[in-house]
Amino acid sequence: MAETYFDVTGQDFDEKVLSAPQMVLVNFSTDKVGACLIQKPEFEAISKEYEGRVMFARLDTDTNSTITSQWNVDGVPTIIFFKSGREINRIKGIIMRDRLRRQIEGALLAN
């Protein structure tokens, strides 16, 4: 069974996210911002619901500034949906589980 929630860095971003065989949601966040701490358990919990269908990753923006800049992330938390090496959706700010679920379902239907 594939791992559905993992940490990603600038060094393995291309391999784990852009080359992934399925959609990957990347939570660009830091443990130093309260909003990110609120988002983290929501993101982790929903990753279990979509096991086998969608992969979920966390990128620490404090230690991965190059990849954060490359994807124009200017605030945290930001969740970017990737499919086939490209961005297909972006959510800035806190998003709770029910709304995130609707966004994921919409992305799965569209792609």
C-alpha positions as a Markdown table, in Angstrom:
| # | Residue | x | y | z |
|---|---|---|---|---|
| 1 | Met | 0.0 | 0.0 | 0.0 |
| 2 | Ala | 1.4 | 3.4 | -0.9 |
| 3 | Glu | 2.0 | 5.9 | 1.8 |
| 4 | Thr | -0.7 | 8.6 | 1.6 |
| 5 | Tyr | 0.8 | 11.3 | 3.9 |
| 6 | Phe | 4.5 | 12.2 | 3.8 |
| 7 | Asp | 6.9 | 15.1 | 4.2 |
| 8 | Val | 8.5 | 16.4 | 1.0 |
| 9 | Thr | 11.5 | 18.7 | 0.5 |
| 10 | Gly | 13.0 | 20.7 | -2.3 |
| 11 | Gln | 15.3 | 17.7 | -3.0 |
| 12 | Asp | 12.6 | 15.1 | -3.6 |
| 13 | Phe | 9.7 | 17.4 | -4.7 |
| 14 | Asp | 10.0 | 16.5 | -8.4 |
| 15 | Glu | 10.1 | 12.7 | -7.7 |
| 16 | Lys | 7.4 | 12.5 | -5.0 |
| 17 | Val | 5.0 | 15.2 | -6.3 |
| 18 | Leu | 5.5 | 16.1 | -9.9 |
| 19 | Ser | 6.2 | 12.5 | -11.1 |
| 20 | Ala | 3.5 | 10.9 | -8.9 |
| 21 | Pro | 1.1 | 8.6 | -10.7 |
| 22 | Gln | -1.9 | 10.1 | -9.0 |
| 23 | Met | -3.0 | 13.5 | -7.7 |
| 24 | Val | -0.9 | 14.9 | -4.8 |
| 25 | Leu | -2.0 | 17.7 | -2.5 |
| 26 | Val | 0.9 | 19.6 | -0.9 |
| 27 | Asn | 0.3 | 21.5 | 2.2 |
| 28 | Phe | 2.9 | 24.4 | 2.2 |
| 29 | Ser | 3.1 | 25.2 | 5.9 |
| 30 | Thr | 5.2 | 25.9 | 9.0 |
| 31 | Asp | 4.9 | 25.0 | 12.6 |
| 32 | Lys | 5.5 | 28.6 | 13.5 |
| 33 | Val | 2.1 | 29.9 | 12.3 |
| 34 | Gly | -1.1 | 29.3 | 14.2 |
| 35 | Ala | -3.2 | 28.9 | 11.0 |
| 36 | Cys | -0.9 | 26.1 | 9.9 |
| 37 | Leu | -1.3 | 24.3 | 13.2 |
| 38 | Ile | -5.1 | 24.5 | 12.8 |
| 39 | Gln | -4.8 | 23.1 | 9.2 |
| 40 | Lys | -2.4 | 20.3 | 10.0 |
| 41 | Pro | -4.9 | 17.8 | 11.7 |
| 42 | Glu | -7.6 | 18.5 | 9.1 |
| 43 | Phe | -5.1 | 17.7 | 6.3 |
| 44 | Glu | -3.8 | 14.6 | 8.0 |
| 45 | Ala | -7.3 | 13.3 | 8.8 |
| 46 | Ile | -8.6 | 13.7 | 5.2 |
| 47 | Ser | -5.5 | 11.9 | 3.9 |
| 48 | Lys | -6.8 | 8.7 | 5.4 |
| 49 | Glu | -10.2 | 9.1 | 3.7 |
| 50 | Tyr | -8.5 | 9.2 | 0.3 |
| 51 | Glu | -5.9 | 6.5 | 0.8 |
| 52 | Gly | -5.2 | 4.9 | -2.6 |
| 53 | Arg | -6.9 | 7.7 | -4.6 |
| 54 | Val | -5.0 | 10.8 | -3.6 |
| 55 | Met | -1.6 | 11.4 | -2.0 |
| 56 | Phe | -0.9 | 14.1 | 0.6 |
| 57 | Ala | 2.4 | 15.8 | 1.4 |
| 58 | Arg | 3.6 | 18.5 | 3.7 |
| 59 | Leu | 6.4 | 20.9 | 2.7 |
| 60 | Asp | 7.9 | 23.0 | 5.5 |
| 61 | Thr | 8.2 | 26.5 | 4.1 |
| 62 | Asp | 10.9 | 27.5 | 6.6 |
| 63 | Thr | 13.4 | 25.0 | 5.4 |
| 64 | Asn | 12.4 | 24.8 | 1.7 |
| 65 | Ser | 12.3 | 28.4 | 0.6 |
| 66 | Thr | 13.5 | 27.7 | -2.9 |
| 67 | Ile | 10.6 | 25.4 | -3.8 |
| 68 | Thr | 8.2 | 27.7 | -1.9 |
| 69 | Ser | 9.3 | 30.6 | -4.1 |
| 70 | Gln | 9.3 | 28.4 | -7.3 |
| 71 | Trp | 5.6 | 27.7 | -6.8 |
| 72 | Asn | 4.8 | 31.4 | -5.8 |
| 73 | Val | 3.6 | 30.5 | -2.3 |
| 74 | Asp | 3.2 | 33.9 | -0.6 |
| 75 | Gly | 1.3 | 32.8 | 2.5 |
| 76 | Val | 0.7 | 29.8 | 4.7 |
| 77 | Pro | -1.0 | 27.5 | 4.8 |
| 78 | Thr | -1.4 | 27.0 | 1.1 |
| 79 | Ile | -2.5 | 23.7 | -0.4 |
| 80 | Ile | -1.7 | 23.1 | -4.0 |
| 81 | Phe | -3.2 | 20.2 | -6.0 |
| 82 | Phe | -0.8 | 18.6 | -8.5 |
| 83 | Lys | -1.7 | 16.2 | -11.2 |
| 84 | Ser | 0.7 | 15.0 | -13.9 |
| 85 | Gly | 3.4 | 17.4 | -12.9 |
| 86 | Arg | 1.2 | 20.5 | -13.0 |
| 87 | Glu | -0.8 | 22.6 | -10.6 |
| 88 | Ile | -4.6 | 22.1 | -11.0 |
| 89 | Asn | -5.9 | 24.0 | -7.9 |
| 90 | Arg | -4.7 | 26.2 | -5.1 |
| 91 | Ile | -6.2 | 27.0 | -1.7 |
| 92 | Lys | -4.8 | 29.8 | 0.5 |
| 93 | Gly | -5.6 | 29.9 | 4.2 |
| 94 | Ile | -7.3 | 27.5 | 6.5 |
| 95 | Ile | -9.8 | 25.1 | 4.9 |
| 96 | Met | -11.7 | 22.7 | 7.0 |
| 97 | Arg | -12.3 | 19.1 | 6.2 |
| 98 | Asp | -15.8 | 19.3 | 4.6 |
| 99 | Arg | -14.8 | 22.0 | 2.2 |
| 100 | Leu | -11.5 | 20.4 | 1.4 |
| 101 | Arg | -13.3 | 17.1 | 0.6 |
| 102 | Arg | -15.5 | 19.0 | -1.9 |
| 103 | Gln | -12.5 | 20.5 | -3.5 |
| 104 | Ile | -10.8 | 17.1 | -3.8 |
| 105 | Glu | -13.9 | 15.5 | -5.2 |
| 106 | Gly | -14.2 | 18.3 | -7.8 |
| 107 | Ala | -10.6 | 17.8 | -8.8 |
| 108 | Leu | -10.9 | 14.1 | -9.1 |
| 109 | Leu | -14.0 | 14.5 | -11.4 |
| 110 | Ala | -12.3 | 17.1 | -13.5 |
| 111 | Asn | -9.1 | 15.3 | -14.1 |
